[in-house]
Amino acid sequence: MDVLLERCAGVDIGKDEVVACVRRPESGGGRRKETHTFRSFTGDLEAMAEWFSVQGVTEVVMGATGPRGARELAKGTLRKKIPELRRALRGRFRDHHALLLGLCLDHTAHLEAATAKLDERVDALFAANVSEAGVPFGQARDRLDTIPRVGKRAAETIIAEIGVDMSRFPTAAHLASWAGMAPGNNITGGNAGPAARPRATWGSATSSPSARGPLLAPATRTWPHSSAARPPDR
């Protein structure tokens, strides 16, 4: 037989809010439905639970319509949302959560330290070595760094891939073609087909800042010219 609940509630969980509906009997007969919307912060959810208690709800059915949603560490536009972040961070933070966050922070610190050591190594190599054409790598990097949207790391990646001796490329078009920047040409019988062609990917560090600049340096593949920036064997 069907079970009839005298006082029940339904909850629809969204990303930013929770819609709750309570059905209960009225004093004069019939049933009354009441709906309220709560924010998805701990304080608001506690208020919803209190409302259920006052209404005498004994059973709750839940559903979801979207995904579920560090205060002083907020950066950029998130700084404007610190009041909401403060509310969002009020919750049940246990020792296990602290352990997991600590591991994440330790791993991040390790990666940052490793990156710093690699930066020092690259700086040392660029300062101590020159190209086959006699151009110091550090000088070439600094010149590339003056190009809009080409930063220090992008400049280092470009030099590591193509070197500083442009005589190996007869024209700028040859360099663009080798870098995968030249448009493909796929025409058969007067019909143009897909013109996509693979690009030489040189590292994610150069893909974003340089993509809209004078030189696109999109992540890592070994090419014949990659050895141009390597220090000579001692």
Backbone torsions as a table, in degrees:
resi	resn	phi	psi	omega
1	MET	NA	153.8	178.9
2	ASP	-72.2	143.7	177.5
3	VAL	-98.1	124.4	178.9
4	LEU	-102.3	123.8	-179.7
5	LEU	-97.9	131.1	-177.5
6	GLU	-71.8	-44.2	-178.8
7	ARG	-131.9	114.4	-177.3
8	CYS	-140.3	168.4	-178.5
9	ALA	-143.1	151.6	174.3
10	GLY	-121.6	138.3	-177.1
11	VAL	-126.0	127.6	175.4
12	ASP	-110.2	115.5	-173.7
13	ILE	-96.4	119.7	175.5
14	GLY	-110.4	-173.7	-177.6
15	LYS	-70.5	-43.1	-174.3
16	ASP	-111.5	-12.0	-176.0
17	GLU	-151.6	163.3	178.2
18	VAL	-126.0	125.8	178.0
19	VAL	-101.9	122.1	-177.6
20	ALA	-118.7	138.6	-179.8
21	CYS	-128.2	130.0	179.3
22	VAL	-115.3	132.8	174.3
23	ARG	-116.6	128.8	-178.8
24	ARG	-149.3	160.5	179.9
25	PRO	-73.9	147.7	175.6
26	GLU	-94.0	157.5	-177.5
27	SER	-63.9	-32.8	-178.0
28	GLY	-91.6	7.8	-176.4
29	GLY	104.4	164.0	-177.6
30	GLY	79.8	-172.5	-178.3
31	ARG	-130.3	148.4	-177.3
32	ARG	-117.0	137.3	177.4
33	LYS	-115.5	131.2	-178.7
34	GLU	-132.6	131.4	-176.1
35	THR	-122.4	136.0	176.9
36	HIS	-135.7	151.4	177.6
37	THR	-112.6	131.0	-179.9
38	PHE	-121.6	147.2	173.7
39	ARG	-72.7	160.4	-175.2
40	SER	-89.9	35.3	174.5
41	PHE	-98.0	157.3	-176.2
42	THR	-57.7	-43.8	-179.6
43	GLY	-61.0	-40.9	179.1
44	ASP	-68.0	-38.5	179.1
45	LEU	-67.3	-34.8	175.4
46	GLU	-66.5	-35.9	176.3
47	ALA	-65.5	-37.4	177.2
48	MET	-64.1	-42.5	178.5
49	ALA	-62.5	-38.9	177.7
50	GLU	-64.8	-39.2	178.0
51	TRP	-62.8	-42.5	176.5
52	PHE	-58.8	-42.5	-178.4
53	SER	-64.1	-43.3	179.3
54	VAL	-63.5	-36.1	-179.5
55	GLN	-78.7	-6.4	178.8
56	GLY	74.8	26.9	-178.6
57	VAL	-67.4	133.2	179.4
58	THR	-110.0	-20.3	-179.7
59	GLU	-138.4	139.8	179.7
60	VAL	-128.7	131.6	175.9
61	VAL	-109.9	131.1	-175.9
62	MET	-117.9	147.2	174.0
63	GLY	-142.1	169.9	-177.9
64	ALA	-137.5	140.8	177.6
65	THR	-117.7	3.3	-178.8
66	GLY	-169.8	172.3	-178.9
67	PRO	-70.0	150.4	176.9
68	ARG	-81.7	145.1	-177.5
69	GLY	-86.4	NA	NA
70	ALA	NA	94.5	-159.6
71	ARG	-49.1	-70.8	-175.3
72	GLU	-69.2	-16.0	178.6
73	LEU	-84.4	-2.6	-178.0
74	ALA	-62.4	140.0	-179.6
75	LYS	-126.5	163.1	175.2
76	GLY	60.2	-135.7	-176.4
77	THR	-66.0	-19.8	178.9
78	LEU	-66.2	-19.7	178.4
79	ARG	-61.5	-27.0	180.0
80	LYS	-75.6	-13.5	-176.1
81	LYS	-109.2	20.7	-177.5
82	ILE	-58.1	-40.1	177.2
83	PRO	-57.5	-42.8	178.5
84	GLU	-70.9	-35.6	177.2
85	LEU	-63.9	-37.2	178.3
86	ARG	-61.9	-41.4	178.0
87	ARG	-68.0	-38.6	-177.8
88	ALA	-66.7	-31.5	-176.7
89	LEU	-82.7	-5.9	174.6
90	ARG	-78.9	113.2	-177.7
91	GLY	-168.2	-152.9	-178.1
92	ARG	-106.2	92.9	-177.2
93	PHE	-102.7	109.3	-175.8
94	ARG	-101.6	177.5	179.2
95	ASP	-60.1	-35.5	-179.3
96	HIS	-65.2	-39.7	177.1
97	HIS	-63.9	-40.5	178.2
98	ALA	-62.1	-39.5	177.8
99	LEU	-61.7	-46.9	-178.3
100	LEU	-64.0	-43.4	178.8
101	LEU	-65.7	-37.2	177.5
102	GLY	-62.3	-41.2	177.3
103	LEU	-62.9	-40.8	178.6
104	CYS	-63.1	-44.0	179.9
105	LEU	-66.1	-39.5	178.0
106	ASP	-63.2	-40.8	-179.9
107	HIS	-65.8	-40.7	178.3
108	THR	-62.9	-43.3	179.2
109	ALA	-63.2	-38.3	177.6
110	HIS	-62.4	-44.9	179.9
111	LEU	-64.5	-39.6	179.2
112	GLU	-65.2	-40.2	179.0
113	ALA	-66.9	-40.6	178.0
114	ALA	-64.1	-40.3	178.1
115	THR	-62.6	-41.7	179.5
116	ALA	-62.7	-40.6	178.4
117	LYS	-65.1	-40.1	178.4
118	LEU	-66.6	-38.0	176.9
119	ASP	-60.8	-42.4	178.3
120	GLU	-62.5	-40.1	179.9
121	ARG	-65.3	-43.1	179.0
122	VAL	-64.3	-42.4	178.3
123	ASP	-59.6	-41.4	-179.6
124	ALA	-65.0	-42.2	179.9
125	LEU	-66.1	-41.9	179.7
126	PHE	-66.4	-33.1	-178.7
127	ALA	-76.6	-27.7	-172.7
128	ALA	-97.7	-7.7	-173.1
129	ASN	-127.8	154.6	177.8
130	VAL	-124.4	162.7	-179.5
131	SER	-79.6	175.8	177.8
132	GLU	-62.1	-26.4	179.3
133	ALA	-87.4	2.4	178.0
134	GLY	86.0	11.3	179.9
135	VAL	-92.9	123.7	177.8
136	PRO	-61.1	133.5	-179.7
137	PHE	-61.5	-36.4	179.2
138	GLY	-62.4	-40.6	178.7
139	GLN	-65.4	-42.1	179.3
140	ALA	-64.8	-39.9	178.4
141	ARG	-62.6	-43.4	-178.7
142	ASP	-64.3	-34.1	178.8
143	ARG	-70.0	-41.9	177.3
144	LEU	-64.3	-31.9	-178.1
145	ASP	-65.1	-17.7	179.1
146	THR	-79.8	-13.0	179.2
147	ILE	-73.3	132.0	178.5
148	PRO	-54.0	135.7	178.0
149	ARG	71.5	6.3	174.0
150	VAL	-111.8	105.2	180.0
151	GLY	-88.5	-173.9	-176.9
152	LYS	-60.7	-48.5	-177.4
153	ARG	-66.8	-38.6	177.1
154	ALA	-62.6	-41.2	179.2
155	ALA	-62.8	-42.0	178.9
156	GLU	-63.9	-38.8	179.6
157	THR	-67.4	-41.3	178.8
158	ILE	-60.9	-45.6	-179.9
159	ILE	-65.2	-39.0	180.0
160	ALA	-63.5	-27.7	-176.3
161	GLU	-93.0	-41.5	-174.7
162	ILE	-113.9	-7.1	-178.8
163	GLY	74.8	-165.9	179.7
164	VAL	-119.1	-3.3	179.1
165	ASP	-94.6	100.9	-177.1
166	MET	-82.3	-0.8	-179.6
167	SER	-66.9	-18.2	178.9
168	ARG	-71.5	-15.9	176.7
169	PHE	-109.5	113.7	-177.2
170	PRO	-55.7	-38.6	-179.4
171	THR	-140.4	169.1	176.4
172	ALA	-63.7	-30.7	179.1
173	ALA	-65.0	-35.8	177.3
174	HIS	-63.6	-41.6	178.1
175	LEU	-64.2	-43.7	179.3
176	ALA	-61.7	-39.5	179.1
177	SER	-66.9	-43.7	179.6
178	TRP	-63.0	-34.9	-179.6
179	ALA	-77.9	-3.7	-179.5
180	GLY	81.3	18.9	-179.0
181	MET	-92.8	-18.2	-178.7
182	ALA	-74.8	136.3	179.1
183	PRO	-66.6	145.0	178.8
184	GLY	-73.5	159.6	179.8
185	ASN	-130.9	104.7	-175.6
186	ASN	-129.8	85.9	-178.7
187	ILE	-125.1	123.7	178.8
188	THR	-130.1	121.9	-179.7
189	GLY	61.4	30.7	-180.0
190	GLY	83.2	-3.5	179.6
191	ASN	-102.8	126.5	-179.6
192	ALA	-85.1	127.6	177.5
193	GLY	-101.8	-173.4	178.2
194	PRO	-57.0	132.1	-175.2
195	ALA	-105.6	14.9	-178.8
196	ALA	-69.8	146.5	176.9
197	ARG	-142.0	150.0	-178.7
198	PRO	-66.9	148.2	178.8
199	ARG	-109.4	152.9	172.7
200	ALA	-78.5	109.2	-177.5
201	THR	-91.4	124.8	-170.6
202	TRP	-112.1	10.3	179.2
203	GLY	123.7	137.0	-177.7
204	SER	-63.1	-22.4	-179.0
205	ALA	-65.1	-24.8	-178.1
206	THR	-102.2	-13.9	-173.1
207	SER	-67.4	-47.8	-175.0
208	SER	-75.2	-54.3	-175.7
209	PRO	-67.5	-28.1	-174.5
210	SER	-98.4	-9.7	-173.5
211	ALA	-61.3	-35.7	-178.9
212	ARG	-104.1	11.9	179.1
213	GLY	-97.0	-170.2	-178.3
214	PRO	-63.7	-27.5	-178.4
215	LEU	-131.4	122.7	176.7
216	LEU	-86.1	121.9	175.1
217	ALA	-122.2	77.6	-175.7
218	PRO	-65.4	NA	NA
219	ALA	NA	-103.2	-167.0
220	THR	-134.9	122.1	176.2
221	ARG	-139.7	144.6	-179.0
222	THR	-83.4	126.5	179.9
223	TRP	-119.9	162.8	-177.6
224	PRO	-56.5	-30.5	-175.4
225	HIS	-90.6	0.3	-176.0
226	SER	-62.5	-26.8	-177.1
227	SER	-75.5	-5.0	-175.2
228	ALA	-64.6	-30.6	-176.6
229	ALA	-97.4	3.5	-178.7
230	ARG	-80.3	143.1	179.1
231	PRO	-66.5	147.8	179.7
232	PRO	-65.7	153.2	178.1
233	ASP	-66.6	138.8	-180.0
234	ARG	-89.0	NA	NA
